Amino acid sequence: MLSEGDSEERRQGLVHEAVAQDFDEFDGCKAYLAGPPVMVEAATKLFEQRGMRRIDIHADAFYTAAEMANAGKKTGAEL
C-alpha cells in the first residue's frame, strides 16, 4: 500500500480506505490505529460507520514536536 507515488503493482491511497474497499462491515472486528491524529480520526469515523464498536478501536495518535510544544507538552527527548 502506497500513500502516494506511481505503482502498477501496489494499491495506492489511505490504508483505512483500502480496508473499507475489501470489507462491507466491521461488526465484530477490532482495530489498532497508529499515526497522525487526522488519520486516526478519519479511520475511526469510517470504521464506526461500518459497524465497529468504539470500544474495539484502539489508537495512538503521533504528534510532532511542534504540535507538542504548542500544546505545552514535553516530548520524550525533554523528559
C-alpha positions in Angstrom: 0.0 0.0 0.0 1.5 3.3 -1.1 0.1 6.6 0.2 1.4 8.4 -2.9 3.6 7.8 -5.9 3.3 5.7 -9.0 3.0 1.9 -8.9 1.1 -0.5 -11.1 1.8 -3.4 -8.7 0.5 -1.9 -5.4 -2.6 -0.2 -4.3 -2.4 3.5 -3.6 -4.3 5.7 -1.2 -5.1 5.6 2.5 -4.9 2.3 4.4 -8.3 2.7 6.1 -9.9 3.3 2.7 -8.3 0.3 1.2 -9.6 -1.9 4.1 -13.0 -0.4 3.6 -12.9 -1.5 -0.1 -12.2 -5.0 1.0 -14.9 -5.3 3.7 -18.5 -4.2 3.8 -18.9 -4.1 7.5 -16.6 -4.3 10.6 -19.1 -5.6 13.2 -17.1 -7.9 15.5 -13.7 -6.6 14.3 -11.0 -4.8 16.2 -8.6 -2.1 15.0 -5.4 -0.7 16.3 -4.6 2.6 14.7 -1.2 4.5 14.9 -0.4 7.6 13.0 -1.1 11.3 12.7 -4.3 12.5 14.6 -6.1 13.3 11.3 -5.6 9.7 10.1 -6.7 8.2 13.4 -9.9 10.4 13.4 -10.7 9.5 9.8 -10.2 5.8 10.2 -12.2 5.8 13.5 -15.1 7.6 11.8 -15.1 5.2 8.9 -14.9 2.0 11.0 -17.7 3.2 13.3 -19.9 3.9 10.2 -19.3 0.4 9.1 -20.4 -1.1 12.4 -17.2 -1.4 14.5 -17.8 -0.6 18.2 -15.8 2.3 19.6 -14.6 0.0 22.4 -12.9 -2.2 19.7 -10.9 0.7 18.2 -7.6 1.4 19.9 -5.4 4.2 18.8 -2.1 6.0 19.3 -2.0 9.4 17.6 1.5 10.6 16.8 2.1 14.3 17.3 5.1 16.3 16.0 7.5 18.1 18.4 6.0 21.4 17.2 2.4 20.2 18.0 3.5 19.1 21.4 5.2 22.4 22.1 2.1 24.3 21.0 0.1 22.2 23.4 2.6 22.9 26.3 3.6 19.3 26.5 7.1 17.9 26.7 8.5 15.5 24.1 10.2 12.2 25.0 13.6 13.9 24.5 12.8 16.5 27.1 11.6 14.1 29.8 
